[in-house]
Every structure is written in structure tokens, then in C-alpha cells.
Amino acid sequence: MKLNTCPSRLTLLATFYSLLLPVTLSACLSAPLVAEGTAPSQTAKQDGQTAQFGNVALSPDGKTVAWTLRGSEAASIHLTPVSNPASSVLISMENGPHCNSSNPIWAPDGETLAFLSTCTSHDDQAKPTSGEETRMAQEQIFLWSKATNQVTQLTHLVGEIQQPAWSPGGKSISFLFVKNATRHAGALDAMPPWNGVIGEDGVEIQRVYSVDAKTGAGRFLSPANLHVYEFDYAPNGRRIAYIAAEPPGENNWWVAKLYAQGISGGQPAVVLDPDTVSGSLHGLQIAVPRYSPDGKRIAFIGGLMSDQGSTGGDVYVVASKGGEGVNGVPVDVTANIDGTPCFEGWLNRHQIGFVEDRRGHILLSSYDVDRQTPAGTALDLGMVSISGGPIKDAAWTRLASGLAFVKKGPVTPQEIWAGHWGAVEQVTHLNDGIKLNPPRFESIEWTDEGFHVQGWLTFPKNYDPAKKYPLIVEVHGGPSASAGPRPNAMWSEQGYFVLAPNPRGSFGQGERFVQANRKDFGYGDLRDILKGMDTVEARYPIDKQREGLTGWSYGGFMTMFAVTQTTRFRAAVAGAGISDWLSYYGENSIDQWMIPFFGASVYDDPAVYAKSSAINYIKNVKTPTLVVVGDRDGECPAPQSFEFWHALRDMGVKTELVVYPNEGHGFRNPAHIRDLAARSISWFADNMPAGK
């Protein structure tokens, strides 16, 4: 179940990233494309809109930031000197107003910038084959030369390109690649319609692919029997490490292993298998592999994670050759940390820096690997979210410990910041003059059953403490995720308080807190939420007769389950929820995620699944509940919503089921997103009317 990365990911009505598609090889073709002077800061000021940043990349010398500016119709690459931000230049592309460029990455010598772009010739656009849906524009890799100030197209591939990275020597560029991809390699997208031999036909495998930086000639590095999720080069460039599992990839990330292999070929060696390793990592998930500067160790994030991309846990280090013994067992560098590391990188041979989500604040922290203690005072960036890296959150140079990222907060428009681990400063000022006027918004904390719990409270528009207001509780997905610092303007405009809690099972308060809802879905986390409501009611004028509940994915499950456990909520909207964990196990496309949380498969321990199934307590429900889902949702399939709606209807409880066509777990169609918002607003207004 998706939603909410560390520090933030999706909300109920969020839009989702566009589908990417990337194989043939060809020599590099030159095009008369150059970097030219621009004043991007004027764009945002003139139209009154906040400038939207995408990926960022800091040059190896730490002097220049390459970054993506996203517009309503296109996205472009800009170059900004850290010491003189006013002299930013735009990399001008043919068809620039009608195509997208993104994912800039610097060559190790800083003389070349590679990036992805759809600004290609007509011949490079992927054509849909018979029976396929219309494809998105095909991305290719382009190179900008600092010496010549020109851009050349390097690749002519057909398929999906993800996470490009230069080899340490700068002779090649590698990336994750799905040849002839028909859809994004993840579970958020709409599943293909059922057809053919299920589980065997149409399986698309993502592999590490490498192209020569001069000729564009390429080859696969990883084998055809492994689906790769993330990878990293060894400092000498002769080996790669990657996290991979047998296909289908969207289902098996939860049982992925850490592999290493030489780039010249040969079979990959297993460095770490969480399913067989002893200690705190046993049976958990791993992400973000990073070689140490000497190549002897690999750092990664390990923890209980409910979704690929929603990364959080502890920082672990293992010998790069793997094996057992003192040097082969992974070491938890950040054991008992109060927050959740979600992205890491080596600062030097002995220290690791990481982005940490700690009770609603984002910190830049560092630890001594050998002592497993903090290496210095963490830099608290405040109640913000950061983004911009090729995989997650921040991008930094391998040797200089420099970093760059996009930072934004509830009252501060997004801008690019850069510097080193101990100090960062604002680089861009595209949104100077833009005033954000979000509703009043604050972090709120409480304790429950020995746990310290944090959440967010959005105030109603034109809040008057002399009046009473309804409350909506919005539960995030995951459960291994967190609700970030995002005021809910939609519900505030409608006159509601909104509580977005981070109950046990959430990121941000240590791994013990994340694992506290194992085999206990819907119980301890619901008690945390109800205690949070008590806290809000004690501090602010809440109308207890007008309290509603909503959520998506795991939040949709919590909505379905909560209304079977309490009549406190007067109305509910359950999005992409789960009503019966037993039937869900056999219906969804990602069943491997469930075993770490339930302790066994549904066939080995059906009782633990039944314990948390809302359908088993359906006769308790009195709450009017709107149920919504996409018809091609693979993570939380539509039959789960059908079951819940059907049962409520038979019990005589007011309910409505809305199924949105051709939507997956993350809605894409703007008309559907608007319709969902309108229906949700009406449902709460009709079932929690003023004066009731």
C-alpha cells in the first residue's frame, strides 16, 4: 500500500507522477542546442504562481547546481552558480516549450552534464503496439558539454529509463531500464487488464543497463532473472551493488536481496539476504545501497517498510563482499535513534550523513560508523520537506560532502538550497515575492500507552475560538510512512479542523515505533488516533457531534476498520481500502509486503489476518461511509471496496460505492481527482450537517 514517503509522499487527492516509458542503439547525434542566459525568477513573479522544482544535482566541485524547473506544459534544465545565483542559465532544447527535461547528473570531472529529455526527434518516440494504450513521450539521455556549450542526444532507446548515474571514471552512464516497457515499473500505476497466463505473460523486468558516454552503444549489466530497484557503483568503477529480486518486480521488492557483481559480467553474488541474516534486520526490507569511499563496505537503509520508495529504518553497514563472521554481519549504525533515517551517503570513510524524519522535523544528521554514535550536531531544517535526489530526498557529491536539495514548508515557497553537511544556504530565489497564505497549521504531540505520538493540525478558515467546528481525521497510507507538514487547505476552506496523525507504525519516532503495529493492525494505531482526538478536543473548540474520518490505502483500511470499532465518527470516506485481509492476500499484486507485518502467510496463520479484518465486525457499523477505488488498483484491489460496500448495504448502513475507470492505486485523471474531492466534500456536509 502506498502513500507518504519519508518525509512526505501522497495525500487523499494528490496527483501522481506521469508514466515513463523508455531499445535500440545508435551513435551520438549532435544538435545545435546550447545553454543560454535566462531569468527564470521572473517567470514565477509575473504569473503569480509558485515555481516548481524537480531534480537537482550539485557539481563535483560544489560550485554549480543543475536543476529542473517544471512548468504547466514542459520542464527545463537550468544551471546556477552557488556563489552567483543571479547568473543562472537555461539549457535550451529543440521543442523546449513542448517537451520535458529532468534528472540532471554531473560527470565526475564536472565537464559534462547528462540528463533525461523527451525533446527528441519524431523517430525516437515510442509507438503503441496493437492493443496498448497511448504511450507517454519517450525519454532519452542527452549530454551538455561545458567546453562547447552544446547538447547532443546520446541514446535512441525504447523503454523506461530510471535513476541514471555516471560511472566513476566518466566513460559510461548506467541506469535502470525496462526494454519496451508498457507501463511504469511499480505498483502505483493501473494494472494491465487481466489477460493470458496470469503471472507469466507480460512480465517486464527492470535491469541495470550501461551506455558508452561517447557512442551510446550499450549493454545490460545485471542478469535477466533479477528485477533491480536501486544500484550504486563501487568507487573503482569495476563493480556495482544493487537491490534486486526475482520478477515480478512490483511484488517482490519486500523480499529483495543485496547483490554485487563485476561490470564485465559474471554471476552476481549475494552480499546480504534479509530473510536469512540474523539480528535486528531479519525479515525486514532494504533500500538505498551506497559504497563507502574505499569500496570495502556498503551502507543501506534497513527497516520495516510497507512500500518501495517509502524508505525508512536504521542505517546499516555491511562488508561489500558479504559473508558471515565479524565483517560480514550487518551493523546497525543508528540503533535506538529517535527518528527515521530515509536517505544516506558517505561523508568520508568513517562517517555517514543521512536525512532524518524526527517528529515532523527534517534533520541532516551524521554518525560515526565504527562507534555507532553521532558524529556531530544534527542540522535541523525545521518543519519542511526536502526533495530533489535521483532516488530520494537529497543529492550530494561523493567526495566533497556537498549537497543540494529542494526545501519547502507550509509558509515558505520551495527553493534550492546547497552547501555541505554542517551548513547550507539558499541558492535560488525564484519564489521571492510569492506569499503563501496557508491555513493556520501546527504540530501537535501527545502520549498514549507509553508511546510519544506526533501529528498535524490544520485550523478552519477564519478560525474563531468562540465558535465550535467539525473535525476530520485524515489517516496516512503505508503504514510505514508519515504525514508530513502539509496544511489541508481543502478541508480548511470548508470550515473543518483537520487532524493528520502519525500513530504507531509511522516513520519519524524510531524503528521500535514503526514496528509497534506488527500483528496489530487497527488496534494500537487506532487507540493512538483516538487519544490524539481527545488531545485536540481538550485544546480547541471541537464539535464532538461532527467528527469524520478519511484515508487512502492503509488509511482507507483504517477508515473501514475504525467504523467497526467505534461510533465516534459521524461520517467516513474510505479510499482504496482493505476490508478483509484474508481475501486481500489472494487478490492483490503485492502480497509479499504482508508477511513481515503479519508474521506468516494467510495460509499459515489465518487468525492473525482475521483479527484485523473489518468485514468480521461489520455488524457494528453505524457510520455513513463513502467508498471509492480505481478499477485497476493492484495494491488495494476494487473487490475489497465492493465487499465493504456490499456488507454495509445489507446491514442498512448509509453507503455509496464509486469505482473510477482505468485508475490504479494512484489516480491520474484530473477529472476523477476533482470528482473525488467534490464527492468527499458533499458526503461530510450531508452526513455531518451544522446543528446536528
C-alpha positions, 0 to 999 in steps of 0.5 A: 500500500502506498502513500507518504514517503519519508518525509512526505509522499501522497495525500487523499487527492494528490496527483501522481507522477506521469508514466515513463516509458523508455531499445535500440542503439545508435551513435551520438547525434549532435544538435545545435542546442546550447545553454543560454542566459535566462531569468527564470525568477521572473517567470514565477513573479509575473504569473503569480504562481509558485515555481516548481522544482524537480531534480537537482544535482550539485557539481563535483566541485560544489560550485554549480547546481543543475536543476529542473524547473517544471512548468504547466506544459514542459520542464527545463534544465537550468544551471546556477552558480552557488556563489552567483545565483543571479547568473543562472542559465537555461539549457535550451532544447529543440521543442523546449516549450513542448517537451520535458527535461529532468534528472540532471547528473554531473560527470565526475570531472564536472565537464559534462552534464547528462540528463533525461529529455523527451525533446527528441526527434519524431523517430525516437518516440515510442509507438503503441503496439496493437492493443496498448494504450497511448504511450507517454513521450519517450525519454532519452539521455542527452549530454551538455558539454561545458567546453562547447556549450552544446547538447547532443542526444546520446541514446535512441532507446525504447523503454523506461529509463530510471535513476541514471548515474555516471560511472566513476571514471566518466566513460559510461552512464548506467541506469535502470531500464525496462526494454519496451516497457508498457507501463511504469515499473511499480505498483502505483500505476493501473494494472494491465487488464487481466489477460493470458497466463496470469503471472507469466505473460507480460512480465517486464523486468527492470535491469541495470543497463550501461551506455558508452558516454561517447557512442551510446552503444550499450549493454545490460549489466545485471542478469535477466532473472533479477528485477533491480530497484536501486544500484550504486557503483563501487568507487573503482568503477569495476563493480556495482551493488544493487537491490534486486529480486526475482520478477515480478518486480512490483511484488517482490521488492519486500523480499529483495536481496543485496547483490554485487557483481563485476561490470564485465559480467559474471554471476552476481553474488549475494552480499546480504539476504534479509530473510536469512541474516540474523539480528535486528534486520531479519525479515525486514526490507532494504533500500538505498545501497551506497559504497563507502569511499574505499569500496570495502563496505556498503551502507543501506537503509534497513527497516520495516517498510510497507512500500518501495520508495517509502524508505525508512529504518536504521542505517546499516553497514555491511562488508561489500563482499558479504559473508558471515563472521565479524565483517560480514554481519550487518551493523546497525549504525543508528540503533535506538535513534529517535527518528527515521533515517530515509536517505544516506551517503558517505561523508568520508570513510568513517562517517555517514550523513543521512536525512532524518524524519524526527517528529515532523522535523527534517534533520541532516544528521551524521554518525560515526560508523565504527562507534555507532554514535553521532558524529556531530550536531544534527542540522535541523531544517525545521518543519519542511520537506526536502526533495530533489535526489535521483532516488530520494530526498537529497543529492550530494557529491561523493567526495566533497560532502556537498549537497543540494536539495529542494526545501519547502514548508507550509509558509515558505515557497520551495527553493534550492538550497546547497552547501555541505553537511554542517551548513547550507544556504539558499541558492535560488530565489525564484519564489521571492515575492510569492506569499503563501497564505496557508491555513493556520497549521501546527504540530501537535504531540501527545502520549498514549500507552507509553508511546510519544505520538506526533501529528498535524493540525490544520485550523478552519478558515477564519478560525474563531475560538468562540465558535465550535467546528467539525473535525476530520481525521485524515489517516496516512497510507503505508503504514510505514510512512508519515504525514508530513507538514502539509496544511489541508487547505481543502478541508480548511476552506470548508470550515473543518479542523483537520487532524493528520496523525502519525500513530504507531507504525509511522516513520519519524519516532524510531524503528521500535515505533514503526514496528509497534503495529506488527500483528496489530493492525487497527488496534494500537494505531487506532487507540493512538488516533483516538487519544490524539482526538481527545488531545485536540478536543481538550485544546480547541473548540471541537464539535464532538457531534461532527467528527469524520474520518478519511484515508487512502490505502492503509488509511482507507483500511483504517477508515473501514476498520475504525467504523467497526470499532467505534461510533465516534465518527459521524461520517467516513470516506474510505479510499482504496481500502482493505476490508478483509485481509484474508481475501486481500492476500489472494487478490492483490499484486503485492502480497509479499509486503504482508508477511513481515507485518503479519508474521506468516502467510494467510495460509499459515496463520489465518487468525492473525489476518482475521483479527484485523479484518473489518468485514468480521465486525461489520455488524457494528457499523453505524457510520455513513461511509463513502467508498471509492477505488480505481478499477485497476488498483493492484495494491488495494484491489476494487473487490475489497471496496465492493465487499465493504460496500456490499456488507454495509448495504445489507446491514442498512448502513448509509453507503455509496460505492464509486469505482473510477475507470482505468485508475490504479492505486494512484489516480491520474485523471484530473477529472476523477481527482476533482470528482473525488474531492467534490464527492468527499466534500458533499458526503461530510456536509450531508452526513455531518450537517451544522446543528446536528 
